[in-house]
Amino acid sequence: MPSGPWSVRFHPIARAEADAVPTQERKAIDNAVDKLASLGPTLPFPHSSKVMGDPGGSLRELRPRAGRSSWRCIYERIGDVFVIGAVGPEAQRDKTGFDRAVSAAKARLAEVEQ
């Protein structure tokens, strides 16, 4: 569980996606989540970045290993909570998979906001 002043939660499907990545990468995701919990919206690049091509502009990508990981967590701040909506591959490695994760995150986060 993340430690820090900010709350970070996973959508249940995103949690399953994170649990399915290789063990070392899962540890990197957990470390990145801990950084987000500690620093919240002040978490700097390269640990967090705006999702390019998101017209609403509210989606961000959590970048484990300061961006050197092959995985990204797509998240949004909802009130005082950061909610991870999807976990998918890094865009340069697998653009289709990344776009799929972004679409899934948008749909799942819309459910959370209702």
C-alpha positions in Angstrom: 0.0 0.0 0.0 1.4 3.4 -0.9 2.7 5.6 1.9 2.3 9.3 1.8 -0.2 12.1 2.1 -1.9 11.4 -1.2 -4.2 8.5 -1.8 -3.5 6.4 -4.9 -6.0 3.7 -5.9 -6.2 1.3 -8.8 -9.4 0.5 -10.7 -9.9 -3.2 -10.1 -9.1 -4.1 -13.7 -6.0 -1.9 -13.7 -4.9 -3.7 -10.5 -5.2 -7.0 -12.3 -3.2 -5.6 -15.2 -0.4 -4.4 -12.9 -0.4 -7.8 -11.2 0.1 -9.5 -14.6 3.3 -7.7 -15.5 6.7 -9.4 -14.8 7.7 -9.3 -11.1 10.6 -6.8 -11.5 8.4 -4.4 -13.4 5.6 -4.8 -10.9 8.1 -3.7 -8.2 9.0 -0.7 -10.3 5.2 0.1 -10.7 4.8 -0.1 -6.9 7.8 2.2 -6.4 6.3 4.7 -8.8 3.0 4.5 -7.1 4.8 5.2 -3.8 6.4 8.3 -5.3 3.0 9.5 -6.6 1.6 9.0 -3.1 4.4 11.0 -1.5 4.6 13.9 -4.0 1.1 14.0 -5.5 0.7 16.6 -8.3 4.2 17.8 -7.8 5.7 14.5 -9.0 8.0 15.7 -11.8 8.9 14.4 -15.2 10.3 11.9 -15.9 8.3 10.0 -13.3 5.0 11.4 -14.5 3.9 13.0 -17.8 0.8 14.3 -19.5 -0.7 11.7 -21.9 -0.1 13.1 -25.4 -3.2 13.2 -27.6 -5.6 13.4 -24.7 -8.0 16.1 -25.8 -9.4 16.7 -22.2 -5.9 16.9 -20.9 -6.5 15.3 -17.5 -4.9 11.9 -18.1 -1.3 11.4 -17.0 1.1 8.5 -17.3 3.0 7.2 -14.4 6.5 6.3 -15.7 8.2 3.6 -13.6 12.0 3.6 -13.5 11.9 7.3 -14.5 10.6 6.3 -17.9 12.9 3.4 -18.5 10.3 0.8 -17.8 8.3 -0.8 -20.6 5.1 -0.2 -18.7 2.9 2.8 -18.0 0.1 3.5 -15.5 -2.6 5.8 -16.9 -4.1 7.8 -14.2 -6.2 10.9 -13.3 -6.7 12.9 -10.2 -10.3 12.7 -9.0 -10.8 15.0 -6.1 -8.0 14.3 -3.7 -7.4 10.8 -5.0 -5.2 9.6 -7.9 -7.0 6.7 -9.7 -5.0 4.4 -12.0 -7.4 3.4 -14.7 -5.2 1.1 -16.8 -1.7 -0.4 -17.0 -0.3 -0.9 -20.5 2.9 -0.8 -22.6 5.0 2.2 -23.1 4.0 4.1 -26.3 7.2 3.9 -28.3 7.5 0.2 -27.7 3.8 -0.6 -28.5 1.7 2.3 -29.7 -1.4 0.2 -30.3 -1.2 -1.3 -26.8 -0.6 2.2 -25.2 -3.6 3.6 -27.1 -5.7 0.7 -26.0 -4.7 1.3 -22.4 -5.5 5.1 -22.7 -9.0 4.2 -24.1 -9.6 1.7 -21.3 -8.5 4.2 -18.7 -10.8 6.8 -20.0 -13.8 4.4 -19.9 -12.9 3.1 -16.4 -12.2 6.5 -14.9 -15.5 7.8 -16.3 -17.2 5.0 -14.3 -15.4 6.1 -11.1 -16.3 9.7 -11.6 -20.1 8.9 -11.7 
